[in-house]
Amino acid sequence: MNPVGPKRKLIDIPDKEFWKVFHGCGGNSARTAKFFGVDSATIRRERISRTQHLNGNASIDELIQQVQADGYLVTKEAQQQDYHFDGVKLFKLGDCKVTRLAFVGDCHMGSRFQQISNLSNFYKLCEAQNVDAILHMGDISDGQRMYPGQEYEVFKHGADAQVDYIVNTYPDAPSGIKTFLIGGNHDESHYTKGGGHDIISAIADKRKDIQNLGFHQATISFGKISVKLMHPTGGVAYARSYRMQKIIEQMPPDEKPDFLCLGHYHVTAFLMGYRDVMGFQLPCFQSQTPYLAKKGLYPEIGAVIINIRWIDDRITGGIKSVNTDWISYRPVKEDW
């Protein structure tokens, strides 16, 4: 007898009865569907819903595995990236012809090797120098499960703990300087390995001085001047500027920015007008971790402040001069 009739819908079947039938059918969705008089897709949805109900801690990955067990191919949709923003409107610079920007990245907050004291000092320097905006190249958090043993290098575990710590601890500027943030690969690990947490959005929702620019890359324009923020992947090349050169070389001519800023590599490099792009590869705010030590890599701690003089004119407009200050710090031990 079909237990699901006009007067008894599948949703009315108790969990205990549903699972008894499902397991009695050998865990087969098609046979279970035939028993209840519904289609297989309905049973699959019901399994996911009831599993999540029975186990509130079931992760996205576990639910995906259940659907894949039924023969479906499931992929996670990548975080949105490569936004374009009008910096003049965002920063409310009006007709300002001198733009002072700070470039920072790879703070890895939640790591036992973070450099929060040096980062706070840099924000005070930005305040003193009347910086218009701070552009962050990603990896504001240390993430999770990035490599074997990382769990021993962090003191804040999981997405929620790292978000709360960043919201409460990441420095701000009393004058209201905004930080414009893209997510890096460590930030994205909370999404790909931690149940789909978009921590960049979560941080920006709780900190009004931080604006979410998406993941991996974004472009901000100031009239005719454009700055591209990127958090690429891969290791440091033998020649430090090599990765940056290759990125610039692969850019379509009509999409080249005036400034390219790279995070991720934790060491500095600078390209002056390479194929009409001024490139900055940024240092970081994380001291040498055991993971880096095993690879023979030593990070550089610091950030950059640049002063751009420009004219927003159709004929004669463009960059007139750029002054660059590379700010360096020595590592502070146990800065957490």
C-alpha positions in Angstrom: 0.0 0.0 0.0 1.3 3.4 -0.9 1.6 5.3 2.5 1.6 8.7 0.8 -1.9 9.4 -0.5 -4.0 12.4 -1.2 -4.6 12.8 2.6 -1.0 12.1 3.7 1.9 14.1 2.1 5.5 13.1 2.4 6.2 16.1 4.6 3.8 14.5 7.2 5.8 11.3 7.4 7.7 11.2 10.7 11.5 11.1 10.4 11.7 7.6 12.1 9.3 6.1 9.5 11.0 7.8 6.6 14.5 6.6 7.5 13.1 3.1 8.3 11.7 2.8 4.8 14.8 4.4 3.2 17.2 2.0 4.9 14.7 -0.9 4.2 15.1 0.0 0.5 18.8 -0.4 0.8 19.5 3.3 0.9 18.4 3.6 -2.7 16.5 6.8 -3.6 14.7 5.3 -6.6 13.3 2.4 -4.6 12.3 4.7 -1.8 10.6 7.0 -4.2 8.6 4.1 -5.7 7.5 3.1 -2.2 6.3 6.5 -1.3 4.8 7.2 -4.7 7.0 10.2 -5.5 9.9 10.9 -7.8 13.6 10.3 -7.0 14.5 14.0 -6.9 11.9 14.5 -4.2 13.5 11.8 -2.1 16.9 13.3 -2.5 15.7 16.7 -1.4 14.0 15.1 1.5 17.1 13.2 2.6 19.2 16.4 2.6 16.5 18.3 4.5 15.9 15.6 7.1 19.7 15.0 7.5 20.2 18.7 8.2 17.3 18.6 10.6 18.6 15.6 12.5 22.2 16.9 12.6 22.4 20.7 12.8 26.1 20.4 12.6 26.1 18.6 9.2 28.5 20.5 7.0 27.9 21.6 3.4 30.6 19.1 2.3 28.8 16.2 4.0 25.5 17.1 2.3 27.2 17.4 -1.0 28.7 13.9 -0.6 25.2 12.5 0.0 24.0 14.0 -3.2 27.1 12.8 -5.1 26.4 9.3 -3.8 23.2 9.4 -5.8 25.2 10.0 -9.0 25.0 13.8 -9.2 28.0 16.0 -10.0 28.1 18.8 -7.5 30.4 21.8 -7.7 30.8 24.8 -5.5 30.2 28.1 -7.2 33.3 30.3 -6.9 33.2 33.6 -5.0 32.4 36.6 -7.2 35.6 38.4 -8.1 37.0 41.2 -10.3 34.7 44.0 -9.4 35.1 47.5 -10.7 34.6 50.6 -8.5 34.6 54.3 -9.0 37.2 55.5 -6.5 36.3 59.2 -6.8 32.7 58.5 -5.7 33.7 55.9 -3.1 36.3 58.1 -1.4 34.4 61.4 -2.1 37.6 63.0 -3.4 35.7 65.5 -5.6 38.1 67.4 -7.8 41.1 66.4 -5.7 44.2 66.1 -7.9 46.5 64.5 -5.3 45.5 61.0 -4.1 47.3 59.4 -1.2 46.8 55.6 -1.0 48.1 52.9 1.3 48.7 49.3 0.1 48.6 46.5 2.7 48.1 42.8 2.6 48.5 39.3 4.1 47.8 40.2 7.8 46.9 36.5 8.6 45.0 37.5 11.7 44.4 34.5 14.0 47.9 33.3 13.4 50.4 33.0 16.3 52.8 34.8 13.9 50.6 37.8 13.1 52.1 41.3 13.5 49.2 43.2 14.9 51.4 45.8 16.7 53.2 46.7 13.5 49.9 46.8 11.6 48.4 49.1 14.2 51.5 51.3 13.9 51.0 51.5 10.2 47.4 52.6 10.5 48.5 55.4 12.8 51.0 56.4 10.2 48.3 56.4 7.6 46.2 58.7 9.9 49.2 61.0 10.4 49.8 61.3 6.6 46.2 61.9 5.7 45.9 58.8 3.6 42.7 58.9 1.5 42.1 55.1 1.5 43.8 51.8 2.5 43.6 49.0 -0.1 44.0 45.5 1.3 45.3 42.7 -1.0 43.7 39.8 0.8 44.5 37.1 3.4 43.2 39.3 6.3 42.7 35.9 8.1 44.9 32.9 8.5 42.2 30.6 7.3 41.9 26.9 8.0 43.4 23.6 6.7 45.8 25.3 4.3 48.6 22.8 4.9 49.3 20.0 7.4 50.1 21.3 10.8 48.5 24.8 10.3 46.1 24.1 13.2 49.1 24.3 15.5 50.1 27.8 14.2 46.7 29.5 14.8 45.1 30.6 18.1 41.7 31.3 16.6 40.2 28.2 15.0 37.3 28.3 12.5 35.5 31.0 10.5 33.4 32.4 13.4 36.3 32.7 15.8 38.5 34.5 13.2 35.7 36.8 12.0 35.0 37.9 15.6 38.7 38.4 16.3 39.2 40.5 13.2 36.1 42.6 13.8 37.2 43.4 17.3 41.0 43.7 16.8 41.8 44.8 13.3 43.0 48.5 13.6 40.9 51.4 12.4 41.5 55.1 11.9 39.7 57.7 14.0 39.4 60.0 11.0 37.3 57.4 9.2 39.8 56.2 6.6 38.2 53.2 4.9 39.9 49.9 4.2 38.9 48.3 0.8 39.4 44.6 1.1 39.6 41.6 -1.3 39.7 38.1 -0.1 42.8 35.9 -0.6 43.3 32.1 -0.7 43.5 31.8 3.1 40.3 33.8 3.4 38.7 31.6 0.8 39.6 28.4 2.7 36.7 29.2 5.1 34.4 29.0 2.1 36.0 26.0 0.3 37.0 23.9 3.3 34.9 25.4 6.1 31.3 24.9 5.0 30.8 27.9 2.7 31.7 30.8 5.0 32.3 34.1 3.1 34.2 35.8 5.9 35.0 38.9 3.8 31.3 39.7 3.7 30.9 38.8 7.4 33.7 41.2 8.4 32.5 44.0 6.2 28.9 43.7 7.6 30.2 44.3 11.1 32.9 46.8 10.4 31.6 49.9 8.6 35.2 51.1 7.9 35.9 48.0 5.8 34.3 47.5 2.4 34.1 44.1 0.7 35.5 44.1 -2.9 35.0 40.4 -3.5 37.6 37.7 -3.9 41.0 37.6 -5.6 40.9 40.8 -7.6 39.1 44.1 -8.0 39.8 47.4 -9.9 39.2 50.9 -8.5 39.3 54.0 -10.7 40.0 57.6 -9.9 39.0 59.5 -13.0 41.4 58.3 -15.6 43.6 56.5 -13.0 43.0 52.8 -12.2 44.4 50.5 -9.5 44.0 46.8 -9.7 44.2 44.7 -6.5 45.1 41.1 -6.9 45.8 38.1 -4.7 47.2 35.5 -7.1 48.4 32.0 -6.3 51.6 30.0 -6.6 55.0 30.4 -5.0 57.7 33.1 -5.1 59.7 32.9 -8.3 63.6 33.0 -8.3 63.4 36.5 -9.8 60.9 38.3 -7.5 59.3 40.4 -10.2 58.7 37.4 -12.5 55.2 36.6 -11.5 54.2 40.2 -11.6 55.7 40.6 -15.1 53.8 37.6 -16.4 50.5 38.9 -15.0 51.0 42.2 -16.7 52.0 40.5 -20.0 48.8 38.5 -20.0 46.5 41.5 -19.5 44.4 42.6 -22.5 45.8 46.0 -23.7 42.4 47.8 -23.1 42.2 46.4 -19.5 45.6 47.4 -18.2 45.5 49.4 -15.0 47.9 52.2 -14.1 48.8 50.4 -10.9 48.9 46.7 -10.2 49.2 45.6 -6.5 49.8 42.0 -5.6 49.5 40.3 -2.3 50.2 36.6 -1.4 54.0 36.5 -1.9 55.0 38.2 1.4 58.1 39.8 -0.2 58.5 43.1 -2.0 59.1 43.8 -5.7 58.5 46.9 -7.8 58.1 47.5 -11.5 58.3 51.0 -12.8 56.2 51.4 -15.9 56.5 47.8 -17.1 54.3 47.8 -20.3 52.7 51.0 -19.0 51.8 49.4 -15.6 53.4 50.4 -12.3 53.6 47.2 -10.3 53.8 46.7 -6.5 54.4 43.3 -4.9 53.7 43.8 -1.3 55.3 42.6 2.0 53.0 41.3 4.7 52.2 41.5 8.4 53.1 37.9 9.4 56.5 36.8 10.7 58.1 33.6 9.6 56.0 30.6 10.4 57.3 27.0 10.8 55.7 26.3 7.4 57.8 29.0 5.7 60.9 28.1 7.7 60.7 24.5 6.3 60.6 26.0 2.8 63.5 28.3 3.4 61.3 31.4 3.0 61.6 34.6 5.0 58.8 37.1 4.8 59.2 40.9 4.8 57.0 42.9 7.1 55.6 46.3 6.0 53.4 48.1 3.6 53.4 51.0 1.0 52.1 54.5 0.9 51.9 56.3 -2.5 51.1 59.9 -3.4 49.7 60.2 -6.9 49.4 63.6 -8.6 47.0 63.4 -11.5 44.8 65.5 -13.8 41.4 64.3 -14.9 41.3 65.9 -18.3 40.3 64.2 -21.5 43.3 65.4 -23.5 46.1 66.2 -21.0 44.8 64.1 -18.1 46.7 61.3 -16.4 49.4 60.7 -13.9 51.9 63.5 -13.5 54.1 62.1 -10.6 54.2 59.3 -8.1 56.0 59.3 -4.8 56.4 56.0 -3.1 57.2 55.2 0.6 58.0 51.6 1.5 57.4 51.2 5.2 59.4 48.4 6.8 59.1 46.8 10.3 61.0 44.3 12.3 59.0 41.2 13.5 57.5 41.3 17.0 57.6 37.9 18.8 54.5 36.5 20.3 52.4 39.3 19.0 49.0 37.7 19.7 
